Amino acid sequence: MPDDTIAAIATARGRAALAVVRTSGPEAIDVVNRCFRGADLDEAESHTAHVGFVENAEGDDIDQVVATVFRAPNSATGENIVEVSCHGGDLAPKMVLQSLLDHGARMAEPGEFTERAFLNGKMDLAQAEAVADLIHATSTKAHEASLTHLKGRYSDLLEDLREELLNLCSLVELEIDFSDEDVEFADRERLENLLDETEEILGDLLDTYPTGEKLKDGVRVVIGGRPNAGKSTLLNALVGHDRAIVSETPGTTRDEIEAEAEIEGVLFRFVDTAGLRDTADEIEAEGVRRATESIEEADVLLYLYDLTVGLDSEEIDFLDDLSGDDSTVQPFLLGNKADAAPDHPVAELDGLSALKLSALHARDDADELQPLLDRLTDTVAEHLSRAEASPVVMNQRHRQHLQDALDAVRQAREALDMGVSGDMLTLDLRAALQELGAITGEITNEDVLDQIFSRFCIGK
Amino acid sequence: MHQDYFEYDVIVVGGGHSGSEAAAAAANMGADTLLITLKLNQIGQMSCNPAIGGIGKGHIAREIDAMGGLMGKVTDRAGLQFRMLNKSKGPAVWGPRAQCGRAEYADCMREELEATDNLSMRADMVTEVLTTDDGETVTGVRTNLGQTFRAPCVVLTTGTFSNGVIHVGEKNFGGGRMGENASHGITGCLHDLGFESGRLKTGTPPRVDGRSIDYSVMEKQPADPDATAFSFLTDDLPPVDRQLCCWLTDTTPEVHETLREGFDRSPMFTGRIQAKGPRYCPSIEDKIDRFSEKDAHQLFIEPEGYRVREVYVNGFSTSLPEEVQFRALRQVPGMEDAHMLRPGYAIEYDFFPPYQIQYSLETKSVDGLFFAGQINGTTGYEEAAAQGLMAGINAVQKLRKADPIVLKRSEAYIGVLIDDLVAKGTDEPYRMFTSRAEHRILLRQDNADLRLTELGYKLGLASQERYERMKEKERAIDVTRETLADTTVTPEQVDDYLRSVGTSTLNQPRPAIELCKRPEVDAEDLLRHAGIYDETVTEAPGMLSAPRLIEIDLKYEGYIDRQQDMVEEMEEKERWPIPDDFDYESLENISIEAREKLSKVEPDNLGQASRVPGVRASDISVLMVLLKNEGVEPLPKERDLDLDAMGGDGQSFGVSRETAVEVG
């Protein structure tokens, strides 16, 4: 156990009715007791709240507070914790914290409470990572998914998987190390089934990564089109404030401009790009090159064109390419400036969803934008329903380990088909276990033997 | 011959499997060695079942032999029946096993020791380990007869004799084996030196007069024509028809019922025995209790020798009252008239949790004092012998002022064994399993000599003859492999054979080596069938033909390569040394549990540190950064074995004296 006691303001800065200053460590109760007047916290039972005053180093009252005592190991970090609820605002929490520091606590490093919880076995690595994700969650849905991880559903799933693989491994090891015992061995069909199931679970879990990635990092929506199609105006309408400079001069946006907005609980990252055209201006040409790259990396492309000008043949070819089967971008065609061309219908292209709008009006009229917002949320509907149904993989590190585990399981399955012997088979099984172990905690040779001895009668 | 009766280089206490190897290794490496054991006629005694080897254990026995140890040679001489276990599994997990004559084994071991130069023996009980006044350096031992013997290195191999207590039902009494006294004094003396001890338990079944058994109702288990010898120096085994058989039978629900009647008088269940026994070698009462759904447990009848009729009832280990043992035994099919020569019993003994030893098996707190065998918490003859061998080697390395020899996990089962003991410790008697060796694909019993003989030779332990045989084998493998790669076979030569083993025929001539890779193909048969055996094969010494040796590497090439990659990845960490006085407590960035465990274990390098339970991958990353910051450099990949630098004290170490008692 760490021998020092840490403290930090646990609530966000800014105006609020209440704030919480938290302290954790072997001395947490003593530290608060030294500057708390109202009850003797030394005598306080775990999970009890006490009203009183916090004093500063000079002995003057700072604030009336509620101190809640949690005794080790029954606390969030596994150490003694006191949570001091004081009044909110800028001053009171800072002064309370200062007093705790003056009375023996040390300022906590970022993430240190979580780290202690992790070190004391209060959460596993996946949960600790979820706490970090939760703190950094930028949208409601990402928050919900992190919470699912934190509650351990994700860990439970991985734990089950690990258990299955450990089972498999111990069945095979049993055959090898105890073949001269009269223990019954797993038939190959059972091994095959177990491997198939494992492969399926891993595959399903990996399939959730695009969802996790979108929840965590947001959906990347690139706004593209010819110069002066109204792209920056649309961006400003979508994010609700003047993020991009709008002018009548074509080619005003030379570099990319990014802005975020949460729609229906999902984070969208909008990217305004330089208008696509052949240009002699070097800087603008670079902007066009970047725009093309951005479109390739986008989840969604909003392709804007001016209804009063129409689409040219180059644009039509470009959009045709994008709506092909092998394209990873989902394109939408937007006929802009409906205000100036109320009678022009939006162009119809094969396989391309099209919409007519006025970006200019949309800034002040929410209804004008609604059809577009609906289509945007539709693009992630599948992901959202998946995230509600099961835990999703949100972390790149996890994705890599799961992928490697899946590869190992597939290799084991092939080996089984080829009739490869058990000692070789376990090479793959152990590799898979090791990958999962990197997420949930390691598996040792002992774990395999423990499994064998607990389930089979060994020793004739 | 030795000059001073009371002065030696190395003193080995205990003459079991561990002590014998320790004494022989030290003496063969040139150290003046004294072996002190309670009874000289009990040297190399098999306390439990009369067999050497098996799965995992067979690997260790082969490794001991490859280094120049005794166990393989003695097993080949004392063997009654030889088999190769796990033949249906991959070659990495084949395990040689031999039933041995109990008396023959002990006799042969004593003979080997008596033929060893530089080795003296004494029948006595060591009661005290002597040290300098500060208790930090060993100086010798004192015996029950009051004599003092001095040496800078002392190897303790006390087995089950340290404060041994034998239990049969409600009776219990001091003893190291049935009919032999326990040894007392050493534990107390080690406590005074600051060592912690614990208690372990093991057990053994009743012995029965074979003439009173009806074998006609049992399943016969004959010798195996495919078996190979244990020693790489042995060329032939006794003909299969001259080897003895084992027999299999099963317990019945009635047997279980009778045994249950004695449970209230079992020292296991009444709590009289507190120490932990091995989970993989439970007593029959434990099996019935824990796996009550099974209504039969296999029993394995092992012969005790060519000249005696006594048999060992493996699987019936028990400490129930003798009368219960007897009634239950007589209900076993084939045992209705069994005459019990002596009852089974449980034995509790002292061990010293192995976090107290270094990887060299030298204790951390007393310079020059080594622990080997059951004293470190292991069980099994092979595990004990392996530690004895390494303790003997490292005692001499210490005298030579040379680096200790620590075998790697990727190099030998012996490396796995010692690493497990030191890094992880054990709270039950530790036995080897192949599943403990994560690199087992590389650690085959047939290539133990290729892995270890050169090292044994360079250390001055393995003999010239042994080394040359290994080199010859290596050459035979290389030459034959090249020849097979250069030799093409035609469809006419091999199609008949290929068809007969169920693999596809050829449509054009192919290199012979490619066909040997096919799982269905037996390389030897193929080459004979094609009529090119003699022209392509350069024979290897030992019991396996060159094609047999090669085909294993060929067939599992992909897996062997992958395993090799894993080893290299792992060994990256092994090469980062951790300074002896490293202060883990000051590391704030690693978990508290890891700090505590690492301080206790004191690993030599990062790889070892990573295997200490409770240490996480992230802790190792922190440690590595720290070592780099402190300017620590990774060690070279090869082990430093500069023999010229050894023997600085003017002693004539470095020439093998491995003796050649005729084998086979």
Chai-1 contact restraints between the chains, C-beta under 6 A:
chainA,res_idxA,chainB,res_idxB,connection_type,confidence,min_distance_angstrom,max_distance_angstrom,comment,restraint_id
A,M1,B,I592,contact,1.0,0.0,6.0,A-B,restraint_1
A,L119,B,S591,contact,1.0,0.0,6.0,A-B,restraint_2
A,E173,B,S435,contact,1.0,0.0,6.0,A-B,restraint_3
A,I176,B,K89,contact,1.0,0.0,6.0,A-B,restraint_4
A,I176,B,V93,contact,1.0,0.0,6.0,A-B,restraint_5
A,I176,B,T434,contact,1.0,0.0,6.0,A-B,restraint_6
A,D177,B,I55,contact,1.0,0.0,6.0,A-B,restraint_7
A,D177,B,F433,contact,1.0,0.0,6.0,A-B,restraint_8
A,D177,B,T434,contact,1.0,0.0,6.0,A-B,restraint_9
A,D177,B,S435,contact,1.0,0.0,6.0,A-B,restraint_10
A,S179,B,N86,contact,1.0,0.0,6.0,A-B,restraint_11
A,D180,B,L85,contact,1.0,0.0,6.0,A-B,restraint_12
A,D182,B,Q298,contact,1.0,0.0,6.0,A-B,restraint_13
A,S421,B,K89,contact,1.0,0.0,6.0,A-B,restraint_14
A,S421,B,G90,contact,1.0,0.0,6.0,A-B,restraint_15
A,G422,B,K89,contact,1.0,0.0,6.0,A-B,restraint_16
A,D423,B,G90,contact,1.0,0.0,6.0,A-B,restraint_17
A,D423,B,A92,contact,1.0,0.0,6.0,A-B,restraint_18
A,D423,B,V93,contact,1.0,0.0,6.0,A-B,restraint_19
A,M424,B,G90,contact,1.0,0.0,6.0,A-B,restraint_20
A,M424,B,Y559,contact,1.0,0.0,6.0,A-B,restraint_21
A,L427,B,Y559,contact,1.0,0.0,6.0,A-B,restraint_22
A,N445,B,R436,contact,1.0,0.0,6.0,A-B,restraint_23
A,V448,B,S435,contact,1.0,0.0,6.0,A-B,restraint_24
A,F453,B,R279,contact,1.0,0.0,6.0,A-B,restraint_25
A,C457,B,K287,contact,1.0,0.0,6.0,A-B,restraint_26
A,C457,B,F291,contact,1.0,0.0,6.0,A-B,restraint_27
A,I458,B,Y280,contact,1.0,0.0,6.0,A-B,restraint_28
A,G459,B,Y280,contact,1.0,0.0,6.0,A-B,restraint_29
A,G459,B,C281,contact,1.0,0.0,6.0,A-B,restraint_30
A,G459,B,P282,contact,1.0,0.0,6.0,A-B,restraint_31
A,K460,B,Q298,contact,1.0,0.0,6.0,A-B,restraint_32
A,K460,B,F300,contact,1.0,0.0,6.0,A-B,restraint_33
A,K460,B,G315,contact,1.0,0.0,6.0,A-B,restraint_34
